[in-house]
């Protein structure tokens, strides 16, 4: 039975599939397609974090997210220093997520 995936996978996945005595069809993506599919992969992995329940599951899914973030940074030529600097600036301007604030609504007082 053939199962269709049509998604970006880690580099060793085709070898793992072959070792399981299965056949897979793959292709190497053009750079622009790769960039777009990396963004989609980030959403896929983030959704898996949302589905995780235990600490161990969350840790595994966060590791996957981190791997995709690293690949995005490499592909878009971003350094960790650049990203961390931006993170710090946003934390200074907008705060972090430490106080558990849930925004319910905003009303325009000029109306």
Secondary structure as UniProt FT lines:
FT   TURN            11..12
FT   HELIX           13..19
FT   TURN            20..21
FT   HELIX           31..51
FT   HELIX           55..75
FT   TURN            76..77
FT   HELIX           80..94
FT   TURN            109..110
//
